[in-house]
Amino acid sequence: MWFSSMDDFINKTSTLGQFKRVDWNKNMLPTSAAVAWEWSFLAKWAGNPDSGSIYNTGTNLAFQATSGSTVGAGGIQHGGNVSPATKHVINASAYTAAPTTAPCILMLVDLLGFYRVSTVTTTTAQTLNNSVTLPRYTDGAGVQAFMWNTNTTAMGAATPNLSIGYTNSAGTAGRATPAVLPVGKTACPNGQILYSGTGAGKYWPFMPLQSGDAGIRSIQSVTISTSYVSGEFSIGLCKPILTLPITTLGVASERDLMNQVPSMPQIVDWANLVWMIYHGAATPVNSALYGHLDLAWWD
């Protein structure tokens, strides 16, 4: 239930203390500069929260669920669970003082979990293990898939077509990545989305879905058309929360999510909040990004 008036909102956030400010900072890729027009995933990079250490661990091809309490997931600590109340983002900000990092766009997502793929030399369809299911948004509505390099080094040479077979949010199995298939980047650096960029087979930042599909409930297979020489990647499943453009170096970007629309996107219990970034320019190694979230909850 929403608050009944502005006085009610002020009472709940001030008098009742149903409010939390969360500050975060993250550094860019630690080993190589990002190229303009590509996307990267910030969870594995240094900062606060600390770098996510689990995304190249665990059983190959098995789904591993993540939450805000998962050790090594690198999620923003947003204050824990509030049920039966609901928690919402009411303000967000971000900025950078690193040369050429701006313009860029940040996207906050709830990372529900991932499949580790270390068998990158296999060019036939590989079956994924779904004995663990989605921990949140369990019907898959609005859930998107993406592939990113989770290794500490760059992927080996290759430009393979990348595709998945999945069950959509309506529960229909046998869905597949439509043509034109995403094309992986050769020597894709740590943290980058494999197929992001410009040109044929490049997408921002999620895998394309079959026509009419509103989300992904689970992924049954992954196919790499051409063997990577080396490396590994993960397939993440996430729920997008908000986007935040940074247009100018050193100037804070701000989103008033209470009065714009209003949207007030919900942060569900156990959410694992992490950032993606779209590079509008060549982004230097270890470029610093900083920002905050204002959160409030009510029932």
C-alpha positions as CSV (number, residue, x, y, z in Angstrom):
1,M,0.0,0.0,0.0
2,W,1.3,3.5,-0.8
3,F,1.4,6.3,1.7
4,S,-1.8,8.2,2.0
5,S,-0.4,11.8,1.9
6,M,2.9,13.7,2.0
7,D,2.4,14.1,5.7
8,D,2.0,10.3,6.0
9,F,5.2,9.9,4.0
10,I,7.1,12.3,6.3
11,N,5.8,10.6,9.4
12,K,6.9,7.2,8.2
13,T,10.4,8.2,7.0
14,S,11.2,10.7,9.8
15,T,9.2,9.8,13.0
16,L,8.9,6.1,12.4
17,G,12.4,5.8,10.9
18,Q,11.3,3.9,7.8
19,F,14.1,5.3,5.7
20,K,17.7,4.4,4.8
21,R,20.4,6.2,2.7
22,V,22.9,3.8,1.1
23,D,26.2,5.2,-0.4
24,W,28.2,3.1,-2.8
25,N,31.3,3.4,-4.9
26,K,32.8,1.2,-7.6
27,N,35.9,1.2,-9.8
28,M,35.9,0.4,-13.5
29,L,37.7,-2.5,-15.1
30,P,41.0,-3.2,-13.3
31,T,43.0,-4.5,-16.3
32,S,42.0,-2.8,-19.6
33,A,40.1,0.3,-20.6
34,A,36.5,-0.2,-21.8
35,V,35.6,0.8,-25.4
36,A,32.9,3.3,-26.2
37,W,29.4,1.8,-26.9
38,E,30.0,-1.3,-24.9
39,W,28.4,-2.5,-21.6
40,S,30.1,-3.8,-18.4
41,F,29.0,-5.3,-15.2
42,L,30.2,-3.7,-12.0
43,A,29.7,-6.4,-9.4
44,K,33.1,-7.9,-9.7
45,W,35.0,-4.7,-9.4
46,A,36.6,-3.1,-6.3
47,G,34.8,-0.6,-4.1
48,N,32.0,-0.5,-1.6
49,P,30.4,-3.1,-1.7
50,D,33.5,-5.1,-2.2
51,S,34.2,-7.0,-5.4
52,G,32.0,-10.0,-6.1
53,S,34.2,-13.1,-5.7
54,I,31.7,-15.9,-6.4
55,Y,30.9,-15.4,-10.1
56,N,33.6,-17.7,-11.4
57,T,33.1,-20.3,-8.7
58,G,30.8,-23.2,-8.2
59,T,29.6,-26.1,-10.5
60,N,29.9,-25.6,-14.2
61,L,26.5,-25.0,-15.9
62,A,24.5,-25.1,-12.7
63,F,22.3,-22.2,-11.6
64,Q,23.4,-20.5,-8.4
65,A,20.9,-18.1,-6.7
66,T,22.2,-14.9,-5.1
67,S,20.8,-12.5,-2.5
68,G,21.9,-9.4,-0.6
69,S,23.2,-11.8,2.1
70,T,25.2,-14.0,-0.2
71,V,28.8,-13.8,0.8
72,G,30.9,-12.6,-2.1
73,A,28.0,-11.5,-4.3
74,G,29.1,-7.8,-4.1
75,G,25.5,-6.5,-3.7
76,I,24.6,-3.1,-2.2
77,Q,23.5,-3.5,1.3
78,H,20.0,-1.9,1.2
79,G,18.9,-2.4,4.8
80,G,17.6,-6.0,4.8
81,N,14.0,-7.3,4.7
82,V,10.9,-5.3,5.6
83,S,8.0,-7.6,5.0
84,P,5.0,-7.1,5.3
85,A,6.0,-3.6,4.3
86,T,7.4,-2.9,0.9
87,K,10.7,-1.0,0.2
88,H,11.1,1.5,-2.6
89,V,13.8,3.7,-4.1
90,I,12.8,7.4,-3.8
91,N,16.0,9.1,-4.9
92,A,19.2,8.0,-6.6
93,S,22.4,9.8,-7.6
94,A,25.8,9.0,-9.3
95,Y,28.8,10.9,-10.6
96,T,32.4,10.4,-11.7
97,A,35.5,12.6,-11.8
98,A,37.4,10.2,-14.0
99,P,38.4,11.7,-17.4
100,T,36.3,10.5,-20.4
101,T,34.1,8.3,-18.2
102,A,31.1,10.6,-18.9
103,P,28.8,10.3,-20.7
104,C,27.6,6.9,-19.5
105,I,24.5,5.3,-18.3
106,L,24.2,3.2,-15.1
107,M,21.5,0.5,-14.7
108,L,20.6,-0.9,-11.3
109,V,19.5,-4.5,-11.4
110,D,18.6,-7.2,-8.9
111,L,20.9,-10.1,-9.8
112,L,18.9,-13.2,-9.1
113,G,21.6,-15.7,-9.8
114,F,24.0,-17.0,-12.5
115,Y,25.1,-20.0,-14.5
116,R,28.9,-20.4,-14.6
117,V,30.2,-21.5,-18.0
118,S,33.8,-22.7,-17.9
119,T,33.4,-25.1,-20.9
120,V,34.0,-22.4,-23.5
121,T,35.7,-24.8,-26.0
122,T,32.5,-26.9,-26.4
123,T,30.6,-25.9,-29.6
124,T,27.5,-28.1,-29.2
125,A,24.5,-27.2,-27.0
126,Q,25.3,-27.5,-23.3
127,T,22.6,-28.5,-20.9
128,L,22.2,-26.3,-17.8
129,N,21.3,-27.5,-14.4
130,N,18.2,-25.9,-12.8
131,S,17.8,-27.9,-9.6
132,V,18.1,-24.4,-8.0
133,T,15.3,-22.0,-9.1
134,L,14.8,-18.3,-9.2
135,P,14.8,-16.9,-5.6
136,R,12.8,-13.8,-6.5
137,Y,10.4,-12.9,-9.4
138,T,9.9,-16.7,-9.6
139,D,7.5,-16.5,-12.6
140,G,10.3,-14.8,-14.6
141,A,8.2,-11.8,-15.5
142,G,10.6,-9.0,-16.6
143,V,13.7,-11.2,-15.9
144,Q,16.5,-10.7,-18.4
145,A,19.6,-12.7,-19.3
146,F,23.1,-11.4,-20.0
147,M,26.6,-12.9,-20.5
148,W,29.7,-11.4,-19.0
149,N,33.4,-12.3,-18.6
150,T,33.8,-13.4,-15.0
151,N,37.4,-14.4,-15.2
152,T,40.3,-12.3,-14.0
153,T,41.8,-12.2,-17.5
154,A,40.4,-11.5,-20.9
155,M,38.5,-14.2,-22.9
156,G,40.6,-15.9,-25.5
157,A,40.3,-15.2,-29.2
158,A,37.0,-16.0,-31.0
159,T,33.9,-14.2,-32.2
160,P,31.2,-16.9,-31.7
161,N,27.5,-16.7,-32.1
162,L,25.9,-17.0,-28.6
163,S,22.5,-18.4,-28.0
164,I,20.3,-19.8,-25.2
165,G,17.3,-22.1,-25.0
166,Y,14.9,-21.1,-22.2
167,T,11.5,-21.2,-20.6
168,N,9.7,-17.9,-20.7
169,S,7.7,-16.2,-18.0
170,A,4.5,-17.8,-19.3
171,G,6.0,-21.2,-18.6
172,T,6.5,-22.1,-22.2
173,A,9.6,-24.2,-22.7
174,G,11.7,-24.5,-25.9
175,R,12.1,-20.8,-26.5
176,A,15.3,-19.7,-28.2
177,T,17.5,-16.7,-29.0
178,P,16.2,-15.3,-32.3
179,A,18.3,-14.3,-35.3
180,V,20.5,-12.2,-35.6
181,L,22.3,-14.1,-32.9
182,P,24.6,-12.2,-30.4
183,V,28.3,-12.2,-31.4
184,G,30.9,-12.5,-28.7
185,K,33.9,-10.1,-28.6
186,T,37.3,-11.6,-29.1
187,A,39.6,-11.0,-26.0
188,C,36.6,-9.6,-24.1
189,P,38.0,-8.1,-20.9
190,N,37.0,-9.0,-17.3
191,G,33.6,-7.6,-16.5
192,Q,32.3,-6.8,-19.9
193,I,29.1,-8.0,-21.6
194,L,30.4,-10.4,-24.2
195,Y,28.2,-9.3,-27.1
196,S,27.8,-5.5,-26.4
197,G,28.9,-2.8,-28.9
198,T,27.8,-1.7,-32.3
199,G,27.2,-3.6,-35.5
200,A,25.6,-6.9,-36.5
201,G,25.1,-9.2,-33.6
202,K,25.7,-6.6,-30.9
203,Y,23.0,-6.0,-28.2
204,W,22.7,-3.7,-25.1
205,P,22.9,-5.3,-22.5
206,F,20.5,-8.2,-22.5
207,M,20.1,-11.3,-24.7
208,P,17.3,-10.8,-27.2
209,L,14.1,-12.8,-26.5
210,Q,11.8,-14.6,-28.9
211,S,8.9,-12.5,-30.1
212,G,6.1,-12.1,-27.5
213,D,8.2,-13.2,-24.5
214,A,8.1,-10.9,-21.4
215,G,10.9,-12.6,-19.4
216,I,12.9,-15.7,-18.6
217,R,12.0,-18.3,-15.9
218,S,15.0,-20.5,-16.5
219,I,17.6,-21.4,-19.1
220,Q,17.9,-24.9,-20.3
221,S,20.9,-24.7,-22.7
222,V,23.7,-22.5,-24.0
223,T,25.4,-22.8,-27.3
224,I,28.8,-21.2,-28.4
225,S,29.2,-21.6,-32.1
226,T,33.0,-21.3,-32.2
227,S,35.4,-22.4,-29.5
228,Y,37.0,-19.7,-27.4
229,V,40.7,-20.3,-27.0
230,S,40.4,-19.8,-23.2
231,G,38.5,-18.1,-20.4
232,E,35.0,-18.4,-18.9
233,F,31.9,-16.4,-18.5
234,S,28.6,-16.4,-16.6
235,I,25.0,-16.1,-17.7
236,G,23.2,-13.8,-15.3
237,L,19.5,-13.6,-14.7
238,C,18.4,-10.2,-13.4
239,K,15.4,-7.9,-12.9
240,P,16.2,-4.3,-14.0
241,I,15.3,-1.6,-11.4
242,L,16.2,1.8,-12.7
243,T,18.6,3.7,-15.1
244,L,20.7,6.7,-14.3
245,P,22.5,8.7,-17.0
246,I,25.7,10.6,-16.2
247,T,26.0,13.3,-18.8
248,T,28.8,15.5,-17.5
249,L,32.2,14.9,-15.8
250,G,32.2,15.8,-12.1
251,V,28.5,16.7,-12.1
252,A,26.1,14.6,-10.1
253,S,23.3,12.8,-11.9
254,E,20.1,12.7,-9.8
255,R,16.8,10.9,-10.1
256,D,13.8,11.9,-8.1
257,L,11.9,8.6,-8.3
258,M,9.0,9.8,-6.1
259,N,7.9,12.8,-8.2
260,Q,8.9,11.6,-11.6
261,V,5.8,9.6,-12.8
262,P,6.0,8.6,-9.8
263,S,7.8,5.3,-10.2
264,M,9.3,4.4,-6.8
265,P,10.7,1.0,-8.0
266,Q,10.3,-1.7,-5.4
267,I,13.3,-3.4,-3.8
268,V,12.0,-6.8,-2.8
269,D,13.3,-8.8,0.2
270,W,16.7,-10.4,-0.3
271,A,17.4,-8.3,-3.4
272,N,21.0,-8.4,-4.7
273,L,21.5,-4.9,-6.0
274,V,24.4,-4.4,-8.5
275,W,25.2,-1.9,-11.3
276,M,25.7,-2.3,-15.0
277,I,27.3,0.5,-17.0
278,Y,27.0,1.6,-20.6
279,H,30.2,3.3,-21.9
280,G,29.4,6.4,-23.9
281,A,33.2,7.0,-24.3
282,A,36.4,5.1,-23.8
283,T,36.6,4.5,-20.0
284,P,40.0,4.4,-18.4
285,V,41.1,1.5,-16.1
286,N,40.0,1.9,-12.5
287,S,37.8,4.9,-13.1
288,A,35.9,5.7,-10.0
289,L,32.1,6.0,-9.8
290,Y,30.2,7.1,-6.7
291,G,26.5,7.6,-5.8
292,H,23.7,6.9,-3.3
293,L,20.2,5.5,-3.0
294,D,17.5,6.8,-0.7
295,L,15.1,4.0,0.3
296,A,11.8,4.1,2.2
297,W,9.3,1.5,3.2
298,W,5.7,1.4,4.3
299,D,2.8,-1.1,4.6
